[in-house]
Amino acid sequence: RLQEGIVELQRHNARVDYETKSYSFALEKTRSQAVQYEQAMAMLNEERRRLQEAVEMASAGRAEVDSRLSTTMTEKGLLHSHFEQVRTEKEQLHVRCQQTAAENSVLKSKITGLEKMMQSFRDESAANQERLRVANMEKEQLQKQLLQPTHRNMVPPALQGLQGVAL
């Protein structure tokens, strides 16, 4: 019986040894897996940190882009307003140019009329000067004829109707 007890105890010890080795192996395997999981977790945490930085940078970039877009839209509004003002001024200048062209046409017409009047006055003045010159020549000839003693009694035919009128 003792022998049976010893055999039984040896079997039990063998089973406990086997289970211990089995648990030791499982523990080692679990430790190895835990190290691998820890490494994977560390890598995942690092990747998560990098992704968070990328998201923060993207958010900052988006904020900058939004700010630029807002500034651009404001500038676009100002440029549009300025463009409208310039377009209005251009239309006003166009109207003023048309008015000025019409006024110039009227003035040119007046100048042409005045030039024609001046030419008419010049022509009339030249004709009057010619008549005056001819009249002065006739007057001088008549005075000469009147002052000549020999022909004093002779009155030219043009002056016969003026006899008795003082010259």
DSSP file with accessible surface (Angstrom, degrees, kcal/mol):
  #  RESIDUE AA STRUCTURE BP1 BP2  ACC     N-H-->O    O-->H-N    N-H-->O    O-->H-N    TCO  KAPPA ALPHA  PHI   PSI    X-CA   Y-CA   Z-CA
    1    1 A R     >        0   0  236      0, 0.0     4,-2.4     0, 0.0     5,-0.1   0.000 360.0 360.0 360.0 -39.3    0.0    0.0    0.0
    2    2 A L  H  >  +     0   0  135      2,-0.2     4,-2.9     1,-0.2     5,-0.2   0.869 360.0  52.0 -62.6 -39.3    2.7    2.3    0.7
    3    3 A Q  H  > S+     0   0  151      1,-0.2     4,-2.9     2,-0.2     5,-0.2   0.878 108.4  49.6 -66.0 -39.1    4.1    1.4   -2.6
    4    4 A E  H  > S+     0   0  144      2,-0.2     4,-2.7     1,-0.2    -1,-0.2   0.898 111.3  50.2 -64.8 -38.6    0.8    2.1   -4.2
    5    5 A G  H  X S+     0   0   41     -4,-2.4     4,-2.8     2,-0.2    -2,-0.2   0.897 112.0  47.4 -65.9 -39.9    0.8    5.5   -2.4
    6    6 A I  H  X S+     0   0   77     -4,-2.9     4,-3.2     2,-0.2     5,-0.2   0.922 113.6  47.2 -68.1 -44.3    4.4    6.2   -3.6
    7    7 A V  H  X S+     0   0   53     -4,-2.9     4,-2.8     2,-0.2    -2,-0.2   0.924 113.8  48.5 -62.2 -42.1    3.5    5.2   -7.1
    8    8 A E  H  X S+     0   0   90     -4,-2.7     4,-2.7    -5,-0.2    -2,-0.2   0.916 112.5  48.1 -65.3 -40.0    0.4    7.3   -6.9
    9    9 A L  H  X S+     0   0   99     -4,-2.8     4,-3.1     2,-0.2    -2,-0.2   0.896 111.2  50.8 -67.5 -38.3    2.4   10.2   -5.5
   10   10 A Q  H  X S+     0   0  121     -4,-3.2     4,-2.8     2,-0.2    -1,-0.2   0.898 111.7  47.4 -65.5 -42.1    5.0    9.8   -8.2
   11   11 A R  H  X S+     0   0  139     -4,-2.8     4,-2.8     2,-0.2    -2,-0.2   0.915 112.9  48.9 -62.5 -43.1    2.3    9.9  -10.8
   12   12 A H  H  X S+     0   0   88     -4,-2.7     4,-3.0     2,-0.2    -2,-0.2   0.922 112.6  47.6 -63.4 -43.8    0.8   12.8   -9.1
   13   13 A N  H  X S+     0   0   81     -4,-3.1     4,-3.4     2,-0.2    -2,-0.2   0.892 111.4  51.4 -61.1 -41.5    4.2   14.5   -9.1
   14   14 A A  H  X S+     0   0   57     -4,-2.8     4,-2.9     2,-0.2    -2,-0.2   0.913 112.2  46.4 -63.6 -41.9    4.7   13.6  -12.7
   15   15 A R  H  X S+     0   0  126     -4,-2.8     4,-3.2     2,-0.2    -2,-0.2   0.925 113.7  47.9 -66.0 -41.7    1.3   15.2  -13.5
   16   16 A V  H  X S+     0   0   53     -4,-3.0     4,-3.2     2,-0.2    -2,-0.2   0.920 113.2  48.7 -65.6 -41.4    2.1   18.2  -11.5
   17   17 A D  H  X S+     0   0   93     -4,-3.4     4,-3.1     2,-0.2     5,-0.2   0.919 113.0  47.6 -60.4 -45.3    5.5   18.5  -13.2
   18   18 A Y  H  X S+     0   0  167     -4,-2.9     4,-2.9     2,-0.2    -2,-0.2   0.939 114.8  45.3 -61.7 -46.2    3.9   18.1  -16.5
   19   19 A E  H  X S+     0   0   88     -4,-3.2     4,-3.6     2,-0.2     5,-0.2   0.905 113.1  51.3 -64.5 -38.0    1.3   20.7  -15.7
   20   20 A T  H  X S+     0   0   71     -4,-3.2     4,-3.1     2,-0.2    -2,-0.2   0.936 113.1  44.3 -63.8 -46.5    4.0   23.0  -14.2
   21   21 A K  H  X S+     0   0  152     -4,-3.1     4,-3.0     2,-0.2    -2,-0.2   0.908 115.1  49.6 -62.8 -40.9    6.0   22.7  -17.4
   22   22 A S  H  X S+     0   0   56     -4,-2.9     4,-2.7    -5,-0.2    -2,-0.2   0.931 114.5  43.7 -63.3 -44.6    2.9   23.1  -19.4
   23   23 A Y  H  X S+     0   0  155     -4,-3.6     4,-3.2     2,-0.2    -2,-0.2   0.886 113.5  52.4 -68.4 -35.5    1.9   26.2  -17.4
   24   24 A S  H  X S+     0   0   68     -4,-3.1     4,-2.8    -5,-0.2    -2,-0.2   0.921 111.2  46.2 -63.7 -45.3    5.5   27.5  -17.6
   25   25 A F  H  X S+     0   0  145     -4,-3.0     4,-2.9     2,-0.2    -2,-0.2   0.937 114.7  47.2 -62.3 -45.2    5.5   27.1  -21.3
   26   26 A A  H  X S+     0   0   44     -4,-2.7     4,-2.8     2,-0.2    -2,-0.2   0.901 112.6  50.5 -63.2 -39.5    2.1   28.8  -21.5
   27   27 A L  H  X S+     0   0   82     -4,-3.2     4,-2.9     2,-0.2    -2,-0.2   0.928 112.0  46.8 -64.3 -44.3    3.4   31.6  -19.2
   28   28 A E  H  X S+     0   0  112     -4,-2.8     4,-2.6     2,-0.2    -2,-0.2   0.915 113.6  48.6 -61.8 -44.6    6.5   32.1  -21.4
   29   29 A K  H  X S+     0   0  116     -4,-2.9     4,-2.7     2,-0.2    -2,-0.2   0.917 112.4  48.5 -62.7 -42.0    4.3   32.1  -24.4
   30   30 A T  H  X S+     0   0   78     -4,-2.8     4,-2.8     2,-0.2    -2,-0.2   0.906 111.5  50.1 -64.8 -41.0    2.0   34.6  -22.8
   31   31 A R  H  X S+     0   0  139     -4,-2.9     4,-2.6     2,-0.2    -1,-0.2   0.915 111.2  49.0 -62.2 -43.2    4.9   36.8  -21.7
   32   32 A S  H  X S+     0   0   61     -4,-2.6     4,-2.4     2,-0.2    -2,-0.2   0.924 113.4  46.4 -62.0 -44.3    6.3   36.7  -25.3
   33   33 A Q  H  X S+     0   0   70     -4,-2.7     4,-3.2     2,-0.2    -2,-0.2   0.897 110.4  53.6 -65.4 -37.1    2.9   37.6  -26.6
   34   34 A A  H  X S+     0   0   38     -4,-2.8     4,-3.0     2,-0.2    -2,-0.2   0.915 108.8  48.9 -63.8 -41.6    2.6   40.4  -24.0
   35   35 A V  H  X S+     0   0   72     -4,-2.6     4,-2.7     2,-0.2    -1,-0.2   0.933 113.1  47.6 -62.5 -43.2    5.9   41.8  -25.1
   36   36 A Q  H  X S+     0   0  108     -4,-2.4     4,-2.9     2,-0.2    -2,-0.2   0.924 113.0  48.1 -63.8 -42.0    4.7   41.7  -28.7
   37   37 A Y  H  X S+     0   0  146     -4,-3.2     4,-3.1     2,-0.2    -2,-0.2   0.900 111.3  50.7 -64.4 -40.4    1.4   43.3  -27.7
   38   38 A E  H  X S+     0   0  133     -4,-3.0     4,-2.8     2,-0.2    -2,-0.2   0.909 112.1  46.9 -63.4 -42.1    3.3   46.0  -25.8
   39   39 A Q  H  X S+     0   0  117     -4,-2.7     4,-2.8     2,-0.2    -2,-0.2   0.923 113.8  47.8 -63.8 -44.1    5.5   46.7  -28.8
   40   40 A A  H  X S+     0   0   42     -4,-2.9     4,-3.0     2,-0.2    -2,-0.2   0.913 112.7  49.4 -62.8 -40.8    2.4   46.7  -31.0
   41   41 A M  H  X S+     0   0  103     -4,-3.1     4,-3.1     2,-0.2    -2,-0.2   0.907 110.6  50.0 -64.0 -41.9    0.7   49.1  -28.5
   42   42 A A  H  X S+     0   0   57     -4,-2.8     4,-2.6     2,-0.2    -2,-0.2   0.922 113.1  46.4 -62.1 -44.0    3.8   51.3  -28.4
   43   43 A M  H  X S+     0   0  135     -4,-2.8     4,-2.9     2,-0.2    -2,-0.2   0.924 113.9  48.3 -64.0 -42.8    3.8   51.4  -32.3
   44   44 A L  H  X S+     0   0  108     -4,-3.0     4,-3.0     2,-0.2    -2,-0.2   0.903 111.6  49.8 -64.0 -40.9    0.1   52.1  -32.3
   45   45 A N  H  X S+     0   0   89     -4,-3.1     4,-2.6     2,-0.2    -1,-0.2   0.907 112.3  47.8 -63.1 -42.0    0.5   54.9  -29.7
   46   46 A E  H  X S+     0   0   78     -4,-2.6     4,-2.6     2,-0.2    -2,-0.2   0.925 113.4  47.7 -62.9 -44.2    3.3   56.4  -31.8
   47   47 A E  H  X S+     0   0   82     -4,-2.9     4,-2.7     1,-0.2    -2,-0.2   0.910 111.7  50.7 -63.1 -40.7    1.2   56.1  -34.9
   48   48 A R  H  X S+     0   0  154     -4,-3.0     4,-2.7     2,-0.2    -2,-0.2   0.913 109.7  50.4 -62.4 -43.3   -1.8   57.7  -33.1
   49   49 A R  H  X S+     0   0   97     -4,-2.6     4,-2.5     2,-0.2    -2,-0.2   0.931 112.0  47.5 -60.6 -44.7    0.4   60.5  -31.9
   50   50 A R  H  X S+     0   0  119     -4,-2.6     4,-2.6     1,-0.2    -2,-0.2   0.915 112.3  49.6 -63.7 -41.3    1.7   61.2  -35.4
   51   51 A L  H  X S+     0   0   98     -4,-2.7     4,-2.7     2,-0.2    -2,-0.2   0.905 109.9  51.0 -64.7 -39.3   -1.9   61.0  -36.7
   52   52 A Q  H  X S+     0   0   96     -4,-2.7     4,-2.8     2,-0.2    -2,-0.2   0.914 110.9  48.8 -63.5 -41.5   -3.0   63.5  -34.1
   53   53 A E  H  X S+     0   0   87     -4,-2.5     4,-3.0     2,-0.2    -2,-0.2   0.918 111.5  49.8 -62.0 -42.4   -0.2   65.8  -35.1
   54   54 A A  H  X S+     0   0   54     -4,-2.6     4,-3.0     2,-0.2    -2,-0.2   0.910 111.4  48.5 -62.5 -41.7   -1.2   65.5  -38.7
   55   55 A V  H  X S+     0   0   89     -4,-2.7     4,-2.9     2,-0.2    -2,-0.2   0.924 112.5  48.4 -64.5 -42.6   -4.8   66.3  -37.8
   56   56 A E  H  X S+     0   0  132     -4,-2.8     4,-2.8     2,-0.2    -2,-0.2   0.918 113.3  47.1 -63.1 -42.6   -3.7   69.3  -35.8
   57   57 A M  H  X S+     0   0  140     -4,-3.0     4,-3.1     2,-0.2    -2,-0.2   0.916 113.1  48.9 -64.6 -41.3   -1.5   70.5  -38.6
   58   58 A A  H  X S+     0   0   65     -4,-3.0     4,-2.9     2,-0.2    -2,-0.2   0.907 111.9  49.3 -64.2 -39.7   -4.4   69.9  -41.1
   59   59 A S  H  X S+     0   0   72     -4,-2.9     4,-2.6     2,-0.2    -2,-0.2   0.921 112.7  46.8 -65.0 -43.2   -6.7   71.8  -38.8
   60   60 A A  H  X S+     0   0   63     -4,-2.8     4,-2.5     2,-0.2    -2,-0.2   0.918 113.7  49.1 -63.9 -41.8   -4.2   74.7  -38.5
   61   61 A G  H  X S+     0   0   29     -4,-3.1     4,-2.9     2,-0.2    -2,-0.2   0.904 111.0  49.6 -62.8 -40.5   -3.8   74.6  -42.3
   62   62 A R  H  X S+     0   0  173     -4,-2.9     4,-3.3     2,-0.2    -2,-0.2   0.912 109.4  51.3 -65.7 -40.8   -7.5   74.6  -42.7
   63   63 A A  H  X S+     0   0   57     -4,-2.6     4,-2.6     2,-0.2    -2,-0.2   0.926 112.2  47.1 -61.2 -42.1   -7.8   77.6  -40.4
   64   64 A E  H  X S+     0   0   99     -4,-2.5     4,-2.9     2,-0.2    -2,-0.2   0.924 113.1  48.3 -64.5 -43.4   -5.2   79.4  -42.4
   65   65 A V  H  X S+     0   0   89     -4,-2.9     4,-3.0     2,-0.2    -2,-0.2   0.918 111.8  49.9 -62.8 -42.9   -6.9   78.5  -45.6
   66   66 A D  H  X S+     0   0   74     -4,-3.3     4,-2.7     2,-0.2    -2,-0.2   0.913 111.6  48.8 -60.8 -42.0  -10.2   79.7  -44.2
   67   67 A S  H  X S+     0   0   72     -4,-2.6     4,-2.7     2,-0.2    -2,-0.2   0.931 113.2  46.5 -63.2 -45.0   -8.6   82.9  -43.1
   68   68 A R  H  X S+     0   0  154     -4,-2.9     4,-3.2     2,-0.2    -2,-0.2   0.900 112.0  51.4 -63.2 -40.5   -7.1   83.4  -46.6
   69   69 A L  H  X S+     0   0   97     -4,-3.0     4,-2.9     2,-0.2    -2,-0.2   0.925 110.4  48.5 -62.7 -43.2  -10.4   82.6  -48.2
   70   70 A S  H  X S+     0   0   71     -4,-2.7     4,-2.4     2,-0.2    -2,-0.2   0.934 113.8  46.5 -61.4 -45.6  -12.1   85.1  -46.0
   71   71 A T  H  X S+     0   0   66     -4,-2.7     4,-3.0     1,-0.2    -2,-0.2   0.921 113.0  50.1 -61.9 -43.3   -9.5   87.7  -46.9
   72   72 A T  H  X S+     0   0   77     -4,-3.2     4,-2.9     1,-0.2    -2,-0.2   0.908 110.5  49.2 -63.0 -41.7   -9.7   86.8  -50.5
   73   73 A M  H  X S+     0   0  104     -4,-2.9     4,-2.5     2,-0.2    -1,-0.2   0.903 111.8  49.0 -65.3 -39.7  -13.5   87.1  -50.5
   74   74 A T  H  X S+     0   0   84     -4,-2.4     4,-2.5     2,-0.2    -2,-0.2   0.940 113.3  46.8 -62.8 -46.2  -13.3   90.5  -48.7
   75   75 A E  H  X S+     0   0  106     -4,-3.0     4,-3.1     1,-0.2    -2,-0.2   0.891 110.4  53.4 -62.6 -38.4  -10.7   91.6  -51.3
   76   76 A K  H  X S+     0   0  133     -4,-2.9     4,-2.9     2,-0.2    -1,-0.2   0.920 108.8  49.3 -62.1 -42.9  -12.9   90.3  -54.1
   77   77 A G  H  X S+     0   0   41     -4,-2.5     4,-2.6     2,-0.2    -2,-0.2   0.922 112.8  47.1 -60.9 -44.3  -15.8   92.3  -52.7
   78   78 A L  H  X S+     0   0  118     -4,-2.5     4,-2.9     2,-0.2    -2,-0.2   0.919 113.5  48.0 -63.6 -43.6  -13.6   95.5  -52.6
   79   79 A L  H  X S+     0   0  118     -4,-3.1     4,-3.1     2,-0.2    -2,-0.2   0.904 111.4  50.4 -64.0 -40.1  -12.4   94.8  -56.1
   80   80 A H  H  X S+     0   0  113     -4,-2.9     4,-2.6     2,-0.2    -2,-0.2   0.932 112.1  47.5 -62.6 -44.0  -15.9   94.3  -57.3
   81   81 A S  H  X S+     0   0   73     -4,-2.6     4,-2.3     2,-0.2    -2,-0.2   0.925 114.0  47.2 -61.4 -45.2  -17.0   97.5  -55.7
   82   82 A H  H  X S+     0   0  107     -4,-2.9     4,-2.9     1,-0.2    -2,-0.2   0.908 111.1  52.1 -63.2 -41.6  -14.0   99.3  -57.2
   83   83 A F  H  X S+     0   0  118     -4,-3.1     4,-2.9     1,-0.2    -2,-0.2   0.917 109.5  49.1 -61.1 -43.1  -14.7   97.8  -60.6
   84   84 A E  H  X S+     0   0   60     -4,-2.6     4,-2.6     2,-0.2    -1,-0.2   0.910 111.7  49.4 -63.2 -40.9  -18.3   99.0  -60.4
   85   85 A Q  H  X S+     0   0  105     -4,-2.3     4,-2.6     2,-0.2    -2,-0.2   0.930 112.6  47.0 -63.2 -44.9  -17.1  102.5  -59.5
   86   86 A V  H  X S+     0   0   62     -4,-2.9     4,-2.8     2,-0.2    -2,-0.2   0.908 111.6  51.4 -64.0 -40.1  -14.7  102.5  -62.3
   87   87 A R  H  X S+     0   0   91     -4,-2.9     4,-2.5     2,-0.2    -2,-0.2   0.931 110.9  48.1 -63.5 -42.1  -17.4  101.2  -64.7
   88   88 A T  H  X S+     0   0   59     -4,-2.6     4,-2.6     2,-0.2    -2,-0.2   0.931 112.6  48.3 -63.1 -44.7  -19.7  104.0  -63.6
   89   89 A E  H  X S+     0   0   89     -4,-2.6     4,-2.9     1,-0.2    -1,-0.2   0.895 110.3  52.6 -61.8 -39.3  -17.0  106.6  -64.0
   90   90 A K  H  X S+     0   0  150     -4,-2.8     4,-2.6     2,-0.2    -2,-0.2   0.923 109.6  48.2 -62.5 -44.3  -16.2  105.2  -67.5
   91   91 A E  H  X S+     0   0   99     -4,-2.5     4,-2.4     2,-0.2    -2,-0.2   0.917 112.2  49.3 -63.1 -40.9  -19.9  105.5  -68.5
   92   92 A Q  H  X S+     0   0  114     -4,-2.6     4,-2.7     1,-0.2    -2,-0.2   0.913 111.8  48.6 -63.7 -42.4  -19.9  109.1  -67.1
   93   93 A L  H  X S+     0   0   93     -4,-2.9     4,-2.8     2,-0.2    -1,-0.2   0.889 109.5  53.2 -64.1 -37.2  -16.8  109.9  -69.1
   94   94 A H  H  X S+     0   0  109     -4,-2.6     4,-2.3     2,-0.2    -2,-0.2   0.930 110.4  46.7 -62.8 -44.2  -18.3  108.4  -72.2
   95   95 A V  H  X S+     0   0   69     -4,-2.4     4,-2.7     2,-0.2    -2,-0.2   0.931 113.0  49.4 -63.1 -44.0  -21.4  110.6  -71.8
   96   96 A R  H  X S+     0   0  153     -4,-2.7     4,-3.0     1,-0.2    -2,-0.2   0.889 109.7  52.2 -63.1 -37.3  -19.1  113.6  -71.2
   97   97 A C  H  X S+     0   0   82     -4,-2.8     4,-2.8     2,-0.2    -1,-0.2   0.915 110.2  48.1 -64.5 -41.0  -17.1  112.7  -74.3
   98   98 A Q  H  X S+     0   0  109     -4,-2.3     4,-2.4     2,-0.2    -2,-0.2   0.919 113.2  47.7 -65.1 -42.0  -20.3  112.5  -76.4
   99   99 A Q  H  X S+     0   0  105     -4,-2.7     4,-2.9     2,-0.2    -2,-0.2   0.923 113.0  48.6 -62.8 -43.9  -21.4  115.8  -75.0
  100  100 A T  H  X S+     0   0   66     -4,-3.0     4,-3.1     2,-0.2    -2,-0.2   0.903 110.2  51.5 -63.7 -40.3  -18.0  117.4  -75.7
  101  101 A A  H  X S+     0   0   58     -4,-2.8     4,-2.3     2,-0.2    -1,-0.2   0.916 111.5  47.6 -62.9 -41.6  -18.1  115.9  -79.3
  102  102 A A  H  X S+     0   0   57     -4,-2.4     4,-2.3     2,-0.2    -2,-0.2   0.925 113.1  48.0 -64.3 -44.1  -21.5  117.5  -79.8
  103  103 A E  H  X S+     0   0  118     -4,-2.9     4,-3.0     1,-0.2    -2,-0.2   0.904 110.8  51.6 -62.4 -41.2  -20.3  120.8  -78.4
  104  104 A N  H  X S+     0   0   79     -4,-3.1     4,-3.0     2,-0.2    -1,-0.2   0.897 108.4  51.5 -61.8 -39.6  -17.2  120.6  -80.6
  105  105 A S  H  X S+     0   0   78     -4,-2.3     4,-2.3     2,-0.2    -2,-0.2   0.928 111.6  46.8 -62.8 -43.6  -19.4  120.0  -83.6
  106  106 A V  H  X S+     0   0   81     -4,-2.3     4,-2.7     2,-0.2    -2,-0.2   0.934 113.8  48.2 -63.2 -45.4  -21.6  123.0  -82.8
  107  107 A L  H  X S+     0   0   92     -4,-3.0     4,-3.2     2,-0.2    -2,-0.2   0.901 110.4  51.2 -64.0 -39.6  -18.5  125.2  -82.2
  108  108 A K  H  X S+     0   0  143     -4,-3.0     4,-2.9     2,-0.2    -1,-0.2   0.915 110.5  49.6 -62.7 -40.4  -16.9  124.0  -85.5
  109  109 A S  H  X S+     0   0   81     -4,-2.3     4,-2.5     2,-0.2    -2,-0.2   0.927 112.7  46.7 -63.5 -43.6  -20.1  124.9  -87.3
  110  110 A K  H  X S+     0   0  133     -4,-2.7     4,-3.1     2,-0.2    -2,-0.2   0.910 112.5  50.2 -63.4 -43.7  -20.1  128.4  -85.6
  111  111 A I  H  X S+     0   0   86     -4,-3.2     4,-3.1     2,-0.2    -2,-0.2   0.922 110.0  50.2 -61.4 -42.9  -16.4  128.8  -86.5
  112  112 A T  H  X S+     0   0   64     -4,-2.9     4,-2.4     2,-0.2    -2,-0.2   0.930 112.4  47.6 -60.8 -43.3  -17.1  127.9  -90.1
  113  113 A G  H  X S+     0   0   34     -4,-2.5     4,-2.5     1,-0.2    -2,-0.2   0.924 113.4  47.6 -62.5 -43.6  -20.0  130.4  -90.2
  114  114 A L  H  X S+     0   0  100     -4,-3.1     4,-3.2     2,-0.2    -2,-0.2   0.888 110.3  52.3 -65.8 -38.1  -17.8  133.1  -88.6
  115  115 A E  H  X S+     0   0  119     -4,-3.1     4,-2.7     2,-0.2    -1,-0.2   0.911 110.4  48.3 -63.6 -40.3  -15.0  132.3  -91.0
  116  116 A K  H  X S+     0   0  150     -4,-2.4     4,-2.5     2,-0.2    -2,-0.2   0.911 112.6  48.5 -65.0 -41.1  -17.4  132.7  -93.9
  117  117 A M  H  X S+     0   0   97     -4,-2.5     4,-3.0     2,-0.2    -2,-0.2   0.927 112.0  49.2 -62.8 -43.9  -18.7  136.0  -92.4
  118  118 A M  H  X S+     0   0   94     -4,-3.2     4,-3.0     2,-0.2    -2,-0.2   0.911 111.3  49.2 -62.1 -41.5  -15.1  137.2  -92.0
  119  119 A Q  H  X S+     0   0   89     -4,-2.7     4,-3.1     2,-0.2    -1,-0.2   0.919 111.4  49.6 -64.1 -40.4  -14.2  136.3  -95.5
  120  120 A S  H  X S+     0   0   64     -4,-2.5     4,-2.9     2,-0.2    -2,-0.2   0.925 112.3  47.7 -61.9 -44.1  -17.4  138.1  -96.7
  121  121 A F  H  X S+     0   0  117     -4,-3.0     4,-3.4     2,-0.2    -2,-0.2   0.899 112.5  49.6 -63.6 -40.2  -16.3  141.2  -94.6
  122  122 A R  H  X S+     0   0  136     -4,-3.0     4,-3.2     2,-0.2    -2,-0.2   0.930 112.4  47.1 -62.6 -46.7  -12.8  140.9  -96.0
  123  123 A D  H  X S+     0   0   92     -4,-3.1     4,-2.6     2,-0.2    -2,-0.2   0.927 115.5  45.4 -60.8 -44.0  -14.1  140.7  -99.6
  124  124 A E  H  X S+     0   0  105     -4,-2.9     4,-2.9     2,-0.2    -2,-0.2   0.915 113.7  49.8 -65.1 -40.9  -16.5  143.7  -98.9
  125  125 A S  H  X S+     0   0   57     -4,-3.4     4,-2.9     2,-0.2    -2,-0.2   0.919 111.3  48.8 -64.1 -41.5  -13.7  145.6  -97.2
  126  126 A A  H  X S+     0   0   55     -4,-3.2     4,-2.5     2,-0.2    -2,-0.2   0.920 112.7  48.2 -64.2 -41.4  -11.4  144.9 -100.2
  127  127 A A  H  X S+     0   0   44     -4,-2.6     4,-2.7     1,-0.2    -2,-0.2   0.924 112.8  48.3 -64.3 -41.8  -14.1  146.0 -102.6
  128  128 A N  H  X S+     0   0   69     -4,-2.9     4,-2.9     2,-0.2    -2,-0.2   0.895 111.2  50.3 -64.6 -40.5  -14.7  149.2 -100.5
  129  129 A Q  H  X S+     0   0  129     -4,-2.9     4,-2.9     2,-0.2    -1,-0.2   0.903 110.8  49.7 -63.4 -40.4  -11.0  149.9 -100.4
  130  130 A E  H  X S+     0   0   93     -4,-2.5     4,-2.9     2,-0.2    -2,-0.2   0.928 112.4  46.9 -64.2 -43.8  -10.8  149.5 -104.2
  131  131 A R  H  X S+     0   0  155     -4,-2.7     4,-3.2     2,-0.2    -2,-0.2   0.914 113.0  49.9 -63.0 -40.5  -13.8  151.9 -104.6
  132  132 A L  H  X S+     0   0  104     -4,-2.9     4,-3.1     2,-0.2     5,-0.2   0.919 111.3  48.7 -63.3 -42.3  -12.2  154.3 -102.2
  133  133 A R  H  X S+     0   0  119     -4,-2.9     4,-2.6     2,-0.2    -2,-0.2   0.947 114.2  45.5 -62.5 -45.0   -8.9  154.1 -104.1
  134  134 A V  H  X S+     0   0   52     -4,-2.9     4,-2.8     1,-0.2    -2,-0.2   0.931 113.8  49.5 -63.9 -41.6  -10.8  154.7 -107.4
  135  135 A A  H  X S+     0   0   47     -4,-3.2     4,-2.9     1,-0.2    -2,-0.2   0.912 111.0  49.5 -64.8 -40.0  -12.8  157.5 -105.8
  136  136 A N  H  X S+     0   0   71     -4,-3.1     4,-3.0     2,-0.2    -1,-0.2   0.903 111.4  49.3 -63.9 -41.6   -9.6  159.1 -104.5
  137  137 A M  H  X S+     0   0   84     -4,-2.6     4,-2.6    -5,-0.2    -2,-0.2   0.935 112.9  46.6 -63.7 -43.3   -7.9  158.8 -107.9
  138  138 A E  H  X S+     0   0  109     -4,-2.8     4,-2.9     1,-0.2    -2,-0.2   0.907 112.5  51.1 -63.4 -40.5  -11.0  160.4 -109.5
  139  139 A K  H  X S+     0   0  113     -4,-2.9     4,-3.0     2,-0.2    -2,-0.2   0.931 110.6  48.1 -61.5 -46.3  -11.0  163.1 -106.9
  140  140 A E  H  X S+     0   0  109     -4,-3.0     4,-2.6     2,-0.2    -2,-0.2   0.912 112.7  48.8 -61.1 -41.9   -7.3  163.8 -107.5
  141  141 A Q  H  X S+     0   0  109     -4,-2.6     4,-2.5     1,-0.2    -2,-0.2   0.927 112.8  47.8 -64.2 -40.8   -7.9  164.0 -111.2
  142  142 A L  H  X S+     0   0   44     -4,-2.9     4,-2.5     2,-0.2    -2,-0.2   0.902 111.4  49.9 -67.2 -39.6  -10.8  166.3 -110.7
  143  143 A Q  H  X S+     0   0   95     -4,-3.0     4,-2.0     2,-0.2    -2,-0.2   0.917 111.2  49.7 -65.0 -38.7   -8.9  168.5 -108.4
  144  144 A K  H  X S+     0   0  134     -4,-2.6     4,-1.1     1,-0.2    -1,-0.2   0.919 111.5  48.6 -64.5 -42.4   -6.1  168.7 -110.9
  145  145 A Q  H  < S+     0   0   80     -4,-2.5     3,-0.3     1,-0.2    -1,-0.2   0.885 112.7  48.0 -66.0 -37.4   -8.5  169.6 -113.6
  146  146 A L  H  < S+     0   0   63     -4,-2.5    -1,-0.2     1,-0.2    -2,-0.2   0.819 110.8  51.2 -72.2 -30.9  -10.1  172.2 -111.5
  147  147 A L  H  < S+     0   0  132     -4,-2.0    -1,-0.2    -5,-0.2    -2,-0.2   0.659  85.3  98.3 -83.0 -13.7   -6.8  173.7 -110.5
  148  148 A Q     <  -     0   0   87     -4,-1.1     3,-0.2    -3,-0.3    -4,-0.0  -0.623  66.8-149.3 -77.3 126.9   -5.5  174.0 -114.1
  149  149 A P  S >  S+     0   0  107      0, 0.0     3,-1.0     0, 0.0     4,-0.3   0.820  89.3  55.6 -69.6 -30.3   -6.1  177.6 -115.3
  150  150 A T  T 3  S+     0   0  116      1,-0.3     3,-0.3     2,-0.1     4,-0.1   0.861 114.0  36.5 -74.9 -31.5   -6.5  176.8 -118.9
  151  151 A H  T >  S+     0   0   91     -3,-0.2     3,-0.6     1,-0.2    -1,-0.3   0.157  82.3 113.4-105.9  21.1   -9.3  174.4 -118.5
  152  152 A R  T <  S+     0   0  162     -3,-1.0    -1,-0.2     1,-0.3    -2,-0.1   0.862  78.2  48.1 -66.1 -34.0  -10.9  176.2 -115.7
  153  153 A N  T 3  S+     0   0  156     -3,-0.3     2,-0.5    -4,-0.3    -1,-0.3   0.679  95.7  86.4 -81.2 -17.9  -14.0  177.0 -117.7
  154  154 A M    <   -     0   0  133     -3,-0.6    -3,-0.0    -9,-0.1    -4,-0.0  -0.749  64.7-161.2 -86.8 126.6  -14.3  173.6 -119.0
  155  155 A V        -     0   0   44     -2,-0.5     5,-0.1     2,-0.0    -3,-0.1  -0.907  23.5-116.4-107.3 129.3  -16.3  171.3 -116.6
  156  156 A P    >>  -     0   0   23      0, 0.0     3,-1.2     0, 0.0     4,-0.7  -0.274  26.3-114.7 -62.6 152.6  -15.9  167.6 -117.1
  157  157 A P  G >4 S+     0   0  107      0, 0.0     3,-0.7     0, 0.0     4,-0.4   0.835 114.7  58.3 -61.0 -32.0  -19.0  165.8 -118.1
  158  158 A A  G 34 S+     0   0   90      1,-0.2     3,-0.2     2,-0.1     4,-0.0   0.817 112.5  40.9 -67.2 -26.2  -19.1  163.8 -114.9
  159  159 A L  G X4 S+     0   0   19     -3,-1.2     3,-1.4     1,-0.2    -1,-0.2   0.395  84.1  97.2-102.6   1.4  -19.3  167.1 -112.9
  160  160 A Q  G X< S+     0   0  111     -3,-0.7     3,-1.0    -4,-0.7    -1,-0.2   0.858  84.7  52.8 -60.7 -32.8  -21.6  169.1 -115.1
  161  161 A G  G 3  S+     0   0   76     -4,-0.4    -1,-0.3    -3,-0.2    -2,-0.1   0.682 105.6  57.0 -75.4 -11.5  -24.5  168.2 -112.8
  162  162 A L  G X  S+     0   0   80     -3,-1.4     3,-2.2     2,-0.1    -1,-0.2   0.283  73.0 137.5-102.5  10.0  -22.5  169.5 -109.9
  163  163 A Q  T <  S+     0   0  126     -3,-1.0     3,-0.1     1,-0.3    -3,-0.0  -0.345  72.4  22.0 -60.6 135.0  -21.9  173.0 -111.1
  164  164 A G  T 3  S+     0   0   89      1,-0.3     2,-0.5     0, 0.0    -1,-0.3   0.354  96.5 115.5  89.5  -5.3  -22.4  175.5 -108.4
  165  165 A V    <   -     0   0   89     -3,-2.2    -1,-0.3     1,-0.0     2,-0.2  -0.846  69.7-119.5 -96.4 134.0  -21.8  173.0 -105.7
  166  166 A A              0   0   98     -2,-0.5    -3,-0.0    -3,-0.1    -1,-0.0  -0.499 360.0 360.0 -74.6 136.7  -18.7  173.6 -103.5
  167  167 A L              0   0  149     -2,-0.2    -1,-0.1   -24,-0.0     0, 0.0  -0.636 360.0 360.0 -97.6 360.0  -16.1  170.9 -103.6
